[in-house]
Amino acid sequence: MSIPAVLERLAYRYPSVLVDRVTDHVPGRSIVAVKNVTVSEEFFQGHFPGAPLMPGVLMIESLTQVATLLLLPSAQPGGRAWLRGVEHAKFRRQVVPGDRLELQVTLGRRRGRIARAAAVATVAGEVVAEADLVLAVEVPAAARSEAPIIHPTAIVDPGAALGDGTVVGPFATIGPNVTIGRRCRIGASSVVDGMTTIGDDTEIYPFASIGLAPQDLKFKGEPTRLVIGRHNVFREFVTIHRGTAGGGGLTSIGDHNLFMAYAHVAHDCHVGNHTIFGNAATLGGHVTVEDYAAISAYSGVHQFCRVGQYAFIGGYTVVTRDALPYAKTVGNRARIYGLNTIGLARRGFSSELISKLRRAYRHLLQHNTSRALELIERDASLRAPEVSYLVNFITSAKRGVILRRPSRRQVDEPVDVE
């Protein structure tokens, strides 16, 4: 990394370069640099005679220059950075000649041209200054595409295709039939293999295993696929298996899904968009999870089951039939605890629509299924696409649906969680 070359693109900087060396750099995420504070610094002549102190504004400037090194790598030509704001700045102790400033910047949320970064300056392990920096970044259109960054210890097969801006961490392994989109992050010691396609802006954390062979004894090595959409997050030790010939040959995952640590998706599963899987949540083979569903920690869904839209599956739940949309399903064996009202409200459902769904569920819990569906379809006040979807979900179920109410002896009412 050429520090002067990058800092030439920082607007409104102090004439001197206030960074001496970069000691650690995770591209696009964090950086650590060093500034050796010497008595020959020009600013000590007036700040203050006889008691030289490094001004706080220059500590912020040093941190800003380090943030620029993180945001505008020297391999990317062109571009400028401006400091737009400083928030929550705190100065803990004085910095004097002879101190060795360690400057750590971690990139936070980025939206368009505006980037936020958490910045901390320490001396001998003691925090001397900290602040949240707000920077504006402008990169010319011709320079916005950047080659993938692959750690020297990573093993990437020449047949793999990596999109612009993708970062591959240390000791990661990527197989020959893998296609990874733009701006993805492949964490340390993770494995991506098989005929696997991953969409843009997806993040795979360390030790995850994506696209390996299914745990189906009928699988004999036939070519099958795993297709993953955009903006997904796979946390540590997540396992996602590709499909089998007998199940259609495809495991698919949509967009904007979060898989927390140790979650597992087996062969031939189909996961929609905006779902959340808690720690160690597990899908057996051939499971379908529809949009906006949430499956809490340590829950298991039996093979060939479905989880409907906006369903909430509570922690440690065992699902052996289809889990109804919009409802809270909790327990071993699972039971219905009414409508997922808090989750629906958070997703923007109107109070009128929630009321319709609540009345539809009242019919389902008070009558046998055939009678309940008849009452719902005859009630003109319940007409809504969401209610029609609920009815179709029940009538199309091959394994049946979960409609058991909790026992009267049930003491603990599960918490409403999205």
Disulfide bonds with the S-S distance in Angstrom:
none
